[in-house]
């Protein structure tokens, strides 16, 4: 620090003496001690939702990309199909009935008997596959809805955090401007007072 800087802050300078007599607090420093904590608070409380929203968005994008090709999407779902236990039991029961009827009619093991059993099995499987598809699509839709909800909360949290931090920066900027402006006004007032005093002193001496 230069000799001039030391003098300006000393009680012998006009500004230093003024501050010493009347006191001078910088309100922006006190306010900034709290405002500087806002980004950390925003990160602590909003960031978990923001991260979850980002992850949900990635999952949603992947699912939407798959659904752009409906045939491939349906093939992927139906590729995991396996006849349900209920359908297997129904098929077995009806098969036993058809076999008993065929045996009584003397057509057991004939092409007609095999045709009847095949049609019955195909009908049960078709109904079971349709039910499987409806259930799978329902579960998939529920999962998408849940991920969309998480994504929406993450988006809202991101906006809230941005608003909070942006408002904090705006407040700090306003205070910094007001502080600088006030310092300029104080310096101008002090300079004018000194010049006035010097002019009065010169006039009295003349």
C-alpha positions as CSV (number, residue, x, y, z in Angstrom):
1,X,0.0,0.0,0.0
2,X,1.4,3.4,-1.0
3,X,2.0,6.4,1.4
4,X,-1.0,8.1,-0.2
5,X,-3.3,5.1,0.5
6,X,-2.1,5.1,4.1
7,X,-2.8,8.8,4.4
8,X,-6.3,8.5,2.9
9,X,-7.2,5.9,5.6
10,X,-5.6,7.8,8.4
11,X,-7.6,10.0,10.8
12,X,-5.6,13.0,9.5
13,X,-7.1,12.8,6.0
14,X,-10.6,14.5,5.5
15,X,-12.2,11.2,4.5
16,X,-10.4,9.2,7.3
17,X,-11.4,11.8,9.9
18,X,-15.0,11.8,8.7
19,X,-15.2,8.0,8.9
20,X,-13.6,8.0,12.3
21,X,-16.0,10.6,13.7
22,X,-19.2,9.4,12.2
23,X,-18.4,5.8,11.4
24,X,-18.8,4.1,8.0
25,X,-20.3,0.7,7.4
26,X,-20.5,-1.0,4.1
27,X,-24.0,-2.7,4.0
28,X,-23.2,-4.7,0.9
29,X,-20.5,-6.6,2.7
30,X,-23.0,-7.6,5.4
31,X,-25.6,-8.6,2.9
32,X,-23.1,-10.5,0.7
33,X,-22.1,-12.7,3.6
34,X,-25.6,-14.2,3.3
35,X,-26.1,-13.9,-0.4
36,X,-22.9,-15.7,-1.1
37,X,-24.4,-18.7,0.7
38,X,-27.3,-18.9,-1.8
39,X,-25.6,-20.9,-4.6
40,X,-24.5,-23.5,-2.0
41,X,-28.1,-23.7,-0.6
42,X,-29.5,-24.0,-4.2
43,X,-27.0,-26.8,-5.0
44,X,-27.8,-28.7,-1.8
45,X,-31.6,-28.7,-2.2
46,X,-32.2,-28.5,-5.9
47,X,-29.2,-30.5,-7.4
48,X,-30.6,-33.9,-6.4
49,X,-33.8,-33.2,-8.3
50,X,-31.9,-31.8,-11.3
51,X,-29.6,-34.9,-11.5
52,X,-32.6,-37.2,-11.2
53,X,-34.4,-35.2,-14.0
54,X,-31.3,-35.5,-16.2
55,X,-31.2,-39.2,-15.7
56,X,-34.9,-39.5,-16.4
57,X,-34.6,-37.5,-19.5
58,X,-31.9,-39.8,-20.8
59,X,-34.1,-42.8,-20.2
60,X,-37.1,-41.2,-21.8
61,X,-35.1,-40.3,-24.9
62,X,-33.9,-43.9,-25.2
63,X,-37.5,-45.2,-25.0
64,X,-38.8,-42.7,-27.5
65,X,-36.1,-43.6,-29.9
66,X,-37.2,-47.2,-29.7
67,X,-40.8,-46.3,-30.2
68,X,-39.9,-44.5,-33.4
69,X,-39.8,-48.0,-35.0
70,X,-43.1,-49.5,-33.8
71,X,-42.5,-52.9,-35.4
72,X,-39.1,-53.3,-33.7
73,X,-40.6,-52.0,-30.5
74,X,-43.4,-54.6,-30.6
75,X,-41.0,-57.4,-31.6
76,X,-38.8,-56.6,-28.5
77,X,-41.8,-56.8,-26.2
78,X,-43.3,-60.0,-27.7
79,X,-39.9,-61.6,-27.9
80,X,-40.1,-62.1,-24.2
81,X,-43.6,-63.7,-24.3
82,X,-44.1,-67.0,-22.6
83,X,-47.5,-68.6,-22.2
84,X,-49.0,-67.9,-18.8
85,X,-49.7,-70.7,-16.3
86,X,-53.4,-70.0,-16.6
87,X,-53.4,-70.3,-20.4
88,X,-51.4,-73.6,-20.1
89,X,-53.9,-75.0,-17.7
90,X,-56.9,-73.9,-19.9
91,X,-55.2,-75.5,-22.9
92,X,-54.6,-78.8,-21.1
93,X,-58.1,-79.0,-19.8
94,X,-59.7,-78.3,-23.1
95,X,-57.2,-80.7,-24.8
96,X,-58.3,-83.5,-22.4
97,X,-61.9,-82.8,-23.2
98,X,-61.3,-82.9,-27.0
99,X,-59.3,-86.1,-26.7
100,X,-62.1,-87.7,-24.6
101,X,-64.7,-86.6,-27.2
102,X,-62.5,-87.8,-30.1
103,X,-62.0,-91.2,-28.4
104,X,-65.7,-91.6,-27.8
105,X,-66.4,-90.7,-31.5
106,X,-63.6,-93.0,-32.7
107,X,-61.6,-90.2,-34.2
108,X,-58.7,-90.0,-31.7
109,X,-55.4,-89.3,-33.4
110,X,-57.0,-88.6,-36.7
111,X,-56.3,-85.4,-38.7
112,X,-59.7,-84.0,-37.6
113,X,-58.8,-84.5,-34.0
114,X,-55.4,-82.8,-34.5
115,X,-57.1,-79.9,-36.3
116,X,-59.5,-79.4,-33.4
117,X,-56.7,-79.4,-30.8
118,X,-54.6,-77.1,-32.9
119,X,-57.4,-74.5,-33.4
120,X,-58.2,-74.7,-29.7
121,X,-54.5,-74.2,-28.7
122,X,-54.1,-71.4,-31.2
123,X,-57.1,-69.6,-29.8
124,X,-56.0,-69.8,-26.2
125,X,-52.4,-68.7,-27.1
126,X,-53.7,-65.8,-29.2
127,X,-55.9,-64.5,-26.3
128,X,-53.0,-65.0,-23.9
129,X,-50.6,-63.1,-26.1
130,X,-53.0,-60.2,-26.5
131,X,-53.4,-60.0,-22.7
132,X,-49.6,-60.1,-22.3
133,X,-49.2,-57.3,-24.8
134,X,-51.8,-55.1,-23.1
135,X,-50.2,-55.7,-19.7
136,X,-46.7,-55.0,-21.0
137,X,-47.8,-51.8,-22.7
138,X,-49.7,-50.7,-19.6
139,X,-46.6,-51.2,-17.4
140,X,-44.4,-49.4,-20.0
141,X,-46.8,-46.5,-20.1
142,X,-46.8,-46.3,-16.3
143,X,-43.0,-46.3,-16.3
144,X,-42.8,-43.6,-18.9
145,X,-45.3,-41.5,-16.9
146,X,-43.1,-41.9,-13.8
147,X,-40.0,-40.9,-15.6
148,X,-41.8,-37.9,-17.1
149,X,-42.8,-36.8,-13.7
150,X,-39.2,-37.0,-12.4
151,X,-38.0,-35.2,-15.5
152,X,-40.6,-32.4,-14.9
153,X,-39.5,-32.0,-11.3
154,X,-35.9,-31.8,-12.4
155,X,-36.7,-29.2,-15.0
156,X,-38.7,-27.1,-12.4
157,X,-35.8,-27.5,-9.9
158,X,-33.3,-26.3,-12.5
159,X,-35.5,-23.2,-13.2
160,X,-35.9,-22.5,-9.5
161,X,-32.2,-22.7,-8.9
162,X,-31.4,-20.5,-11.9
163,X,-33.9,-17.9,-10.7
164,X,-32.5,-18.0,-7.2
165,X,-28.9,-17.7,-8.3
166,X,-29.8,-15.1,-11.0
167,X,-31.7,-13.0,-8.4
168,X,-28.8,-13.2,-6.1
169,X,-26.4,-12.0,-8.7
170,X,-28.8,-9.2,-9.7
171,X,-29.0,-8.1,-6.0
172,X,-25.3,-8.2,-5.6
173,X,-24.8,-6.2,-8.8
174,X,-27.4,-3.6,-7.7
175,X,-25.7,-3.3,-4.3
176,X,-22.3,-3.0,-5.9
177,X,-23.5,-0.2,-8.1
178,X,-25.2,1.6,-5.3
179,X,-22.1,1.3,-3.1
180,X,-19.8,2.6,-5.9
181,X,-22.3,5.4,-6.6
182,X,-22.5,6.3,-3.0
183,X,-18.7,6.4,-2.7
184,X,-18.5,8.7,-5.7
185,X,-21.1,11.0,-4.1
186,X,-19.3,11.0,-0.8
187,X,-16.0,11.9,-2.5
188,X,-17.7,14.6,-4.5
189,X,-19.3,16.0,-1.4
190,X,-16.0,16.0,0.5
191,X,-14.1,17.6,-2.4
192,X,-16.8,20.3,-2.7
193,X,-16.7,20.9,1.0
194,X,-12.9,21.2,1.0
195,X,-12.9,23.5,-2.0
196,X,-15.6,25.7,-0.4
197,X,-13.6,25.8,2.8
198,X,-10.4,26.7,0.9
199,X,-12.2,29.4,-1.0
200,X,-13.7,30.9,2.2
201,X,-10.3,30.8,3.8
202,X,-8.7,32.6,0.8
203,X,-11.4,35.2,0.8
204,X,-11.0,35.9,4.5
205,X,-7.2,36.2,4.1
206,X,-7.7,38.7,1.3
